[in-house]
Amino acid sequence: MLDVSDLVTAYGKIEALKGVTLNAERGRITCLLGPNGAGKTTLMMSIAGILQPLRGSIRLEGAELRGLTPARIVRRGVALVPENRLVFPQMSVRENLLAGAYQRNDKAEIAADIERMYERFPRLRERREQLAGTLSGGEQQMLAVARALMSRPRVLLMDEPSLGLAPLVVAEIFRIVSELNRDGTTIFLVEQNARMALQVAHHFYLMEQGRVTFSGTPGQLAEDEVIQRAYLGARRAG
Amino acid sequence: MIDFVQNTIDGVMIGSSYALLALGFTLIFGVMRRLNLSYGPSIMIGAYLGTLVHVQFAAGPAVVVAVTVIGAVLAGVYVERLCFAPMATGAGIASMVSSFAIWMQLEQAAILVLPRHTYPFPPLATGAPLTLGPFLLRVDHLMMLTCALALSAGVQLVIYRSRFGLALRAIINNPVAAHLVGINVRAAIIGAFALASAVGGIAGYLVLATDQQVTSMFGMWATFKGLIAMMIGGLGSIPGAILGGLVLGIVEAHSQWYFGPQVRDLFAYVLLFACLVLRPGGLLGEPPPREPAVGRREA
């Protein structure tokens, strides 16, 4: 569904992505694991149109996304839950959700979707008039997910949703990820928490130093080795 | 005592024009986190076009106000395209310095078209001032105050109740996240400049109609007054802009009465200085916003 091929993104002269090829299949959870600095966030920001890749392509069901503005990419059906959540801290929970539906014009449907989000995330209903900056980390993560869902994406990108959250909250977030997927959302997830990610993923990729170094299903590689490489990168010979 | 109250009334009236100038300034600063020194001169472009249609075609107040506002909006968007859009991701200082350059450009362009020192501007209201007991109220000043209050309430409504306002607040909160939810950030910023310039254009019209003349010094004057009022009130705060404008007006009115017109501007700067030392964020200033976290880069 989402096909990235040979993508190169650079900061100045330093290539953070050195030709990345991967895809996220419709209706599945695809996971990208890798150590800090591997280029995972760069990849997400490139897909979302915040960063401009130098080469390669990003296709959604065959249609090229590279070169489109972030707003157009959202309209095509790709929404990113960014690393560190990036909720709008001085806006209420409800306004954050409204902003998530910015590309849509169907007022009644937007109101219905906000109601659906409150049903899925009851904590957000309790805090709907509260400023997003006053929420706990876990609540902010739920808000960031709900905000992204408000655009009714065909593919949901999530960049390290477990970052900085307590283990119980992390379990809750992954429960939500599975649930969203069961309801039909295609998910492409970047994670550091390899153990959790492998439990929900249908397919996963390992990324090291700007390149994809493994592609397979959980179980195809011993979990110890995945974790070793996801946290530390591959051991080098010599 | 009567003098004191009368000065305060005059200060509030004049201050309401400062408040409008500060309102435009604070809109741009709130969204961009950058200073637009060309704000006053772009209002002056509108004012010069206004006086041009007044002098050439004997246009009345309605036409003059429309021309002034449209001219200010066009000049404001021109400044955005030239000084802010190309440097959106660069250093803030680059935008400020280039807005200074455009200030000079706009001022010279205005002087080339209308080279005399002063040009007439149609008055808003003529006739005797209203009397309220021992106090005098100029009708045009009252109109200025009414406009300032109505416009600031209108801008507040736009910011907090409209879709455009939602986009602006999202950008102020976190520009990267604003992109991610599908807000066309560039278009919204142009809209913010246009709105700020329209408010500035109305402020400029009100001030000049009260003075009944316009000079090429007006651009600098508007930038200074707007900037000082904004900094007193609090950077990026709409109620702060109104309060800052009124405080500045009142302090000026009293200092002019007690110490004379030459000392008036000195007091304005003393007030600004005191404010920067005692309350650097301004009277109603918000704490500086958090930096967007996405600046972090994976190498």
Interface residues (C-beta under 8 A of the other chain):
Chain A: Y11 I14 A16 N36 G37 A38 G39 K40 T41 T42 M45 A48 G49 I50 T69 P70 A71 V74 R75 A79 L80 P82 E83 N84 L86 V87 F88 P89 Q90 M91 E95 L98 A99 G100 Y102 Q103 R147 A148 M150 S151
Chain B: R163 L166 A167 R169 A170 I172 N173 N174 V176 A177 A178 H179 L180 V181 G182 I183 N184 V185 R290 P292 A293 V294 R296 R297 E298 A299
